[in-house]
């Protein structure tokens, strides 16, 4: 606390309007003094009054919007913590749900519905692609194999259709 603050606390400070009134009264009581002499006499009081008025105005002035109050900063921090907690809980729940779906044999699709398991490729036989639900592989009919050995011409006639 400086000397001026101590002086302000001991002697109450007049407002600039009160100092102007005192200057006018003093000027009327002493008509022989010039305006500059009256101003010199009250210059200290006037500057002190103006400084006190400015301090009071600063104290009463609300904070600008760019500087939030302590309560607003605390609320914003709490909101951010709550948002982070909710995000982490949602991620954890999503992981648990996808793990349960995998246990049940359901795939996670972005389209929103569950695809059936596709048929497995079984191989090529007689120039055609064969698919099997349970896997497996294509084998040629034993009768056709025997026909191919006995009469390739008859075999080609049957298979060319």
Secondary structure by P-SEA (a helix, b strand, c coil): ccaaaaaaaabbbbcaaaaaaaaaaaaaacccccaaaaaaaaaaaaaaaaaaaaaaaaaacccccccccaaaaaaaaaaaaaaaaaaaaaaaaaaaaaaaaaaacccccccccccccccccccccccbbbbbccbbbbbccaaaaaaaaacaaaaaaaacc
